[in-house]
């Protein structure tokens, strides 16, 4: 009994319980919102012609789409299928949601990983550079640029960048059919360049601010002053003591951003015609495909929760002060 209580009180067990409750809440909320929005699969499929259907035809279509059942029955029927691995079917394309997700997920993963690398490559050096000159012109310019990048909507930056590159340089590989990394690596990387650059810039801003703040806080710690008084070389002090400890909050920030990207940068995927998980959700919304939207949103929420859980575990490994709590 004591062992069971110890397991239940363990931080990891508690986080897993919270994750499960979060996913249940997301599934219920998504289900309700989809039913509140006007229209259904019949109106999405037939448009204005749906008004010409007879009551018998509408009844048969409602039965075909499974929306003739009470809402509680619809929810638990879908949830039961999800728990057994059946995510549902896109009634428009007659393709399973699992197959659609298997095709879209690698594209979103590639987009997220490259964007994170770009964001970290800009944000960490930029934050370090600004922190080394606090209050100076370089610091003010860096922070102003960071705030400007943060304030520009992602869809606007994506649209302007894509249009400018196509008009000035006559180059827009995203206008061609999408090629996966295995089909045509060179074309794939060209098609990923602009969307990853847009997302990377948006990620770099919070990473830069977090890095700068963390470095300035670490430098004010007593152990840094002690190390400096003992004659630790400046470069060694900067890398092994300041920057290493300052990157701990950056880990959390990176996990949050990566979870967001795995959820699908919907607008960026749509603008640059990347067939990822976000675009799949938008397609399901337009077609009123309840199973597609519900299952895809649940997958997105699951990935976000798992990434944050792994980030929390990594944080405990990196930071001894958190590990002992």
HELIX and SHEET records of a PDB file:
HELIX    1   1 UNK A    2  UNK A    9  1                                   8    
HELIX    2   2 UNK A   11  UNK A   36  1                                  26    
HELIX    3   3 UNK A   41  UNK A   46  1                                   6    
HELIX    4   4 UNK A   47  UNK A   52  5                                   6    
HELIX    5   5 UNK A   55  UNK A   65  1                                  11    
HELIX    6   6 UNK A   71  UNK A   83  1                                  13    
HELIX    7   7 UNK A   97  UNK A  131  1                                  35    
HELIX    8   8 UNK A  137  UNK A  151  1                                  15    
HELIX    9   9 UNK A  154  UNK A  164  1                                  11    
HELIX   10  10 UNK A  165  UNK A  169  3                                   5    
HELIX   11  11 UNK A  173  UNK A  175  5                                   3    
HELIX   12  12 UNK A  185  UNK A  219  1                                  35    
HELIX   13  13 UNK A  222  UNK A  229  1                                   8    
HELIX   14  14 UNK A  234  UNK A  236  1                                   3    
HELIX   15  15 UNK A  237  UNK A  243  3                                   7    
HELIX   16  16 UNK A  244  UNK A  262  1                                  19    
HELIX   17  17 UNK A  266  UNK A  271  1                                   6    
HELIX   18  18 UNK A  277  UNK A  286  1                                  10    
HELIX   19  19 UNK A  290  UNK A  318  1                                  29    
HELIX   20  20 UNK A  320  UNK A  323  1                                   4    
SHEET    1   A 2 UNK A  89  UNK A  90  0                                        
SHEET    2   A 2 UNK A  95  UNK A  96 -1                                        
END                                                                             
